[in-house]
Amino acid sequence: MERGIWKSLSDDTSISRPEPIYQADELAKRGRSNFIEFKSKYPQAVPMDPEYPDLKVDFGRLNKMLHYDGHPLASMRYTA
């Protein structure tokens, strides 16, 4: 029984993804694209991990830098 459920969820012929999943995927694509552009234009502004400054981005600090909390956009609804 369980095997049939997983197979139906993974088939290419299954129904489309639920809207929240679709929107999350689109927002993730947009975020990745924005990050790549930000990193190419402002490499000095990207916070790096202090232990590995040449290798790893400090995504915790980057997230705090770019999030919408306390910003006018925080109260606006948007979709992908």
Buried (B, 14 or more C-beta within 10 A) or exposed (E): EEEEEEEEEEEEEEEEEEEEEEBEEEEEEEEEEEBEEBEEEEEEEBBBBEEEEEEEBBEEBBEEEEEEEEEEEEEEEEEE
